[in-house]
């Protein structure tokens, strides 16, 4: 029984450690990145979510598709996401990937 409780506690800790960031986390990371030049872990996080690869989401109807031309800078995309998250605070409760794609798909829809 003791081993089962220890395993359950370990599982809870590991699950929390690898939880996907929220859009609120993304907002903080992107605001920091815009100010500090996309450095460190927050810069990588912001870049990852504001420059989505649409290669594996084409068939997933839950996550909006985003089709970038390739000419967009990380900073301009981050500003769009930050503006969208501030304009629609309820999006901050969603996972970072979902919120970023909802916002970016309005500006960069796929045909």
HUMO-V543104 format. One record per residue. N is the residue number from 1. RES is the residue in three letters. PHI is phi in whole degrees, 0 to 359 (999 if undefined). PSI is psi in whole degrees, -180 to 180 (999 if undefined). OMEGA is omega in whole degrees, -180 to 180 (NA if undefined). Layout:
BEGIN
[[N | RES | PHI | PSI | OMEGA] [N | RES | PHI | PSI | OMEGA]]
END
This chain:
BEGIN
[[1 | UNK | 999 | -41 | -179] [2 | UNK | 297 | -40 | 179] [3 | UNK | 295 | -38 | 179] [4 | UNK | 296 | -43 | 178] [5 | UNK | 295 | -43 | 179] [6 | UNK | 298 | -43 | 179] [7 | UNK | 297 | -43 | 179] [8 | UNK | 297 | -41 | 178] [9 | UNK | 295 | -43 | 178] [10 | UNK | 298 | -43 | 179] [11 | UNK | 298 | -42 | 179] [12 | UNK | 296 | -41 | 180] [13 | UNK | 295 | -45 | -180] [14 | UNK | 295 | -39 | 179] [15 | UNK | 296 | -43 | 179] [16 | UNK | 294 | -36 | -178] [17 | UNK | 295 | -37 | -175] [18 | UNK | 257 | 18 | 179] [19 | UNK | 293 | 144 | 179] [20 | UNK | 293 | 144 | 180] [21 | UNK | 292 | 150 | 177] [22 | UNK | 276 | 167 | 176] [23 | UNK | 294 | -28 | 175] [24 | UNK | 296 | -41 | 175] [25 | UNK | 298 | -41 | 179] [26 | UNK | 296 | -41 | 178] [27 | UNK | 302 | -48 | 179] [28 | UNK | 298 | -45 | -179] [29 | UNK | 297 | -42 | -178] [30 | UNK | 286 | -37 | 175] [31 | UNK | 298 | -43 | 178] [32 | UNK | 296 | -41 | -178] [33 | UNK | 293 | -41 | 179] [34 | UNK | 298 | -41 | -180] [35 | UNK | 285 | -32 | -171] [36 | UNK | 243 | 15 | 173] [37 | UNK | 74 | 33 | 173] [38 | UNK | 57 | 44 | 180] [39 | UNK | 263 | 155 | 173] [40 | UNK | 67 | -163 | -176] [41 | UNK | 296 | -40 | -180] [42 | UNK | 292 | -36 | 177] [43 | UNK | 296 | -42 | 178] [44 | UNK | 295 | -40 | 180] [45 | UNK | 297 | -49 | -180] [46 | UNK | 300 | -48 | -180] [47 | UNK | 303 | -43 | -178] [48 | UNK | 301 | -46 | -174] [49 | UNK | 276 | -25 | -179] [50 | UNK | 267 | -6 | 176] [51 | UNK | 238 | 65 | -174] [52 | UNK | 291 | 145 | 171] [53 | UNK | 266 | 125 | -178] [54 | UNK | 269 | 12 | -173] [55 | UNK | 295 | -34 | -178] [56 | UNK | 249 | 8 | -180] [57 | UNK | 252 | 3 | -176] [58 | UNK | 301 | -33 | -177] [59 | UNK | 261 | -8 | -178] [60 | UNK | 274 | 108 | -177] [61 | UNK | 283 | -13 | -178] [62 | UNK | 283 | -40 | -179] [63 | UNK | 262 | 122 | -179] [64 | UNK | 299 | 144 | 178] [65 | UNK | 278 | 146 | 178] [66 | UNK | 230 | 127 | 179] [67 | UNK | 240 | 101 | 179] [68 | UNK | 274 | 151 | 179] [69 | UNK | 280 | -21 | -177] [70 | UNK | 102 | -8 | -179] [71 | UNK | 263 | -3 | -177] [72 | UNK | 280 | 139 | 176] [73 | UNK | 274 | 155 | 176] [74 | UNK | 302 | -41 | -178] [75 | UNK | 296 | -44 | -180] [76 | UNK | 294 | -39 | 178] [77 | UNK | 293 | -40 | 178] [78 | UNK | 297 | -40 | 179] [79 | UNK | 295 | -38 | 177] [80 | UNK | 296 | -45 | -179] [81 | UNK | 294 | -45 | 178] [82 | UNK | 301 | -46 | 179] [83 | UNK | 299 | -42 | 179] [84 | UNK | 294 | -40 | 179] [85 | UNK | 291 | -33 | 177] [86 | UNK | 285 | -35 | -180] [87 | UNK | 286 | -29 | -179] [88 | UNK | 233 | 77 | -175] [89 | UNK | 303 | -24 | 179] [90 | UNK | 295 | -24 | 177] [91 | UNK | 293 | -23 | -179] [92 | UNK | 294 | -15 | 179] [93 | UNK | 275 | -12 | -178] [94 | UNK | 274 | 165 | 172] [95 | UNK | 298 | 150 | -176] [96 | UNK | 305 | -45 | -178] [97 | UNK | 299 | -46 | -178] [98 | UNK | 297 | -49 | -178] [99 | UNK | 297 | -45 | -180] [100 | UNK | 299 | -42 | -179] [101 | UNK | 290 | -36 | 177] [102 | UNK | 300 | -47 | -178] [103 | UNK | 293 | -49 | -176] [104 | UNK | 291 | -30 | -179] [105 | UNK | 294 | -23 | 176] [106 | UNK | 291 | -34 | -179] [107 | UNK | 265 | -26 | -176] [108 | UNK | 228 | 64 | -180] [109 | UNK | 289 | 158 | 175] [110 | UNK | 262 | 143 | 179] [111 | UNK | 284 | 999 | NA]]
END
